[in-house]
Amino acid sequence: MKVLVTGATGYLGSNLVRRLLADGHEIAAFKRRESSLARVADIVSAIDWYYTDDDLTAPFKRHDGFDT
């Protein structure tokens, strides 16, 4: 399943993306440029990141839709 997540660098979001990745899902996520990646440092390369101050349609252009 392809999942687009907001808040992936926060406490709840980081636990959510960690579980989704463990279950084999493909993750794309929005983040603020100033957000710390400390909570997801070990999985940062497994997530397709997009900045909230860039083109918000970018993940939809790059991926062929999202399931959630």
C-alpha positions as CSV (number, residue, x, y, z in Angstrom):
1,M,0.0,0.0,0.0
2,K,1.2,3.5,-0.8
3,V,0.7,5.9,2.1
4,L,1.2,9.7,2.3
5,V,1.9,10.9,5.8
6,T,2.1,14.3,7.4
7,G,3.8,14.7,10.8
8,A,6.2,11.7,10.2
9,T,8.9,13.4,12.2
10,G,6.8,13.8,15.4
11,Y,6.3,11.2,18.1
12,L,3.1,9.6,16.7
13,G,4.0,10.0,13.1
14,S,7.5,8.5,13.5
15,N,5.9,5.4,15.2
16,L,3.3,5.2,12.5
17,V,5.8,5.3,9.6
18,R,8.0,2.8,11.4
19,R,5.2,0.3,11.7
20,L,4.0,0.9,8.1
21,L,7.5,0.3,6.8
22,A,7.8,-2.9,8.9
23,D,4.6,-4.1,7.3
24,G,6.0,-3.5,3.8
25,H,4.2,-0.3,2.8
26,E,5.6,2.4,0.6
27,I,5.8,5.8,2.5
28,A,5.9,9.4,1.2
29,A,5.9,12.1,3.8
30,F,5.7,15.9,4.1
31,K,8.1,17.7,6.5
32,R,9.0,21.2,7.4
33,R,12.6,22.1,6.5
34,E,13.3,22.9,10.2
35,S,11.9,19.6,11.5
36,S,14.4,17.3,13.2
37,L,14.8,13.8,11.6
38,A,16.2,12.4,14.9
39,R,13.2,10.2,15.6
40,V,13.4,8.6,12.1
41,A,17.2,8.8,11.6
42,D,17.5,5.0,11.0
43,I,14.7,4.9,8.4
44,V,15.0,8.3,6.8
45,S,16.3,6.8,3.5
46,A,13.2,4.5,3.3
47,I,10.8,7.4,3.1
48,D,10.2,9.7,0.1
49,W,10.3,13.2,1.7
50,Y,8.7,16.3,0.5
51,Y,9.0,19.8,2.0
52,T,5.8,21.6,3.0
53,D,7.0,24.9,1.6
54,D,7.6,23.4,-1.9
55,D,5.1,22.3,-4.5
56,L,2.5,20.4,-2.5
57,T,1.4,18.5,-5.6
58,A,4.9,17.0,-6.1
59,P,4.2,13.6,-4.4
60,F,1.0,13.2,-6.5
61,K,3.0,13.9,-9.6
62,R,5.8,11.5,-8.7
63,H,3.6,8.6,-7.4
64,D,0.8,7.0,-9.2
65,G,-1.8,7.8,-6.5
66,F,-1.9,6.9,-2.8
67,D,-4.0,4.3,-1.0
68,T,-4.1,6.4,2.2
